[in-house]
């Protein structure tokens, strides 16, 4: 066969083999550096969402249990004071929300280091 012929070759050229190897190397690199971290992040987010939903359901059930205990087991909230258990449970719910906000802002996820500044050096 001539130099510019289009016939089939018996063996691939070294340039074609190295090009195919380069493509395989790039594909393997993308899988390692992009897909595997994304799969780990997806698993992390999924467990976080499931944990948050379970925690929210548990807190809601505990607040409902506190309301029912105040309404049925105590004899102090009858007649004109029947609204008071709702206020107490609402205060408990506000305390739980305040504790959650405090832990988010001052816990392990709190910002470390100085606050960001604008170009003039003043805090935003």
C-alpha positions in Angstrom: 0.0 0.0 0.0 1.1 3.5 -0.7 1.7 6.2 1.8 -1.7 7.9 1.2 -3.8 4.8 0.5 -7.1 4.2 2.4 -6.8 0.5 2.7 -6.9 -1.5 6.0 -3.7 -1.8 7.9 -2.8 -5.0 9.6 -1.6 -3.2 12.8 -2.5 0.2 14.3 0.1 2.9 14.0 1.9 4.0 17.2 0.3 7.4 16.9 -3.2 6.0 16.9 -2.5 3.8 19.9 -1.1 6.6 21.9 -4.1 8.8 20.9 -6.5 6.1 22.2 -4.4 5.8 25.4 -4.6 9.5 25.9 -8.4 9.5 25.5 -8.7 6.6 28.0 -6.4 8.5 30.4 -8.5 11.6 30.2 -11.7 9.6 30.8 -10.2 7.9 33.8 -8.9 11.2 35.1 -12.3 12.9 34.8 -14.0 9.9 36.6 -11.4 10.1 39.4 -11.3 13.8 39.9 -14.9 14.9 39.1 -17.4 12.0 39.4 -16.1 10.3 42.5 -16.1 13.5 44.6 -19.5 14.4 43.3 -20.8 10.9 44.3 -19.4 11.4 47.8 -21.0 14.9 48.0 -24.3 13.4 46.9 -24.1 10.8 49.6 -23.2 13.4 52.2 -26.1 15.6 51.2 -28.6 12.7 51.1 -27.7 11.6 54.6 -27.8 15.2 55.8 -31.3 15.7 54.4 -32.5 12.4 55.8 -31.1 13.2 59.2 -32.7 16.7 59.2 -36.1 15.2 58.3 -35.8 12.6 61.1 -34.7 15.3 63.6 -37.6 17.6 62.6 -40.1 14.7 62.9 -38.7 13.7 66.3 -38.8 17.3 67.6 -42.4 17.8 66.3 -43.5 14.6 68.0 -41.8 15.6 71.3 -43.6 18.9 71.2 -46.9 17.3 70.5 -46.3 14.9 73.4 -45.5 17.8 75.7 -48.8 19.5 74.7 -50.8 16.4 75.3 -49.1 15.8 78.7 -49.9 19.4 79.7 -53.5 19.0 78.6 -54.3 15.6 80.0 -51.9 14.8 82.9 -52.0 18.2 84.7 -55.2 19.4 86.3 -54.2 23.1 86.2 -55.2 24.0 82.6 -59.0 23.8 82.5 -61.6 26.4 81.8 -60.2 29.8 81.2 -56.6 28.5 81.2 -57.0 25.9 78.5 -54.9 28.1 76.1 -51.8 28.1 78.4 -50.4 24.7 77.3 -50.3 26.0 73.7 -48.3 29.0 74.8 -45.9 26.8 76.8 -45.3 24.5 73.9 -44.9 27.5 71.5 -42.2 28.8 73.9 -40.5 25.4 74.0 -40.5 25.4 70.1 -39.0 28.9 70.1 -36.3 27.7 72.5 -35.5 24.8 70.3 -35.3 27.1 67.2 -33.1 29.5 69.2 -30.8 26.7 70.2 -30.5 25.5 66.6 -29.8 29.1 65.4 -27.2 29.6 68.1 -25.4 26.3 67.2 -25.4 27.2 63.5 -23.9 30.6 64.1 -21.5 29.8 66.9 -20.9 26.1 66.5 -18.3 24.2 64.4 -19.6 25.8 61.2 -19.0 29.4 62.4 -16.9 31.6 60.3 -13.2 31.7 61.3 -11.0 34.6 60.8 -11.7 38.3 60.1 -14.9 39.4 58.5 -14.8 40.3 54.8 -14.2 44.0 54.0 -14.9 46.2 51.0 -12.2 48.1 49.1 -12.1 51.0 51.6 -11.3 48.7 54.5 -14.6 49.1 56.3 -16.7 46.1 57.3 -19.7 45.5 55.1 
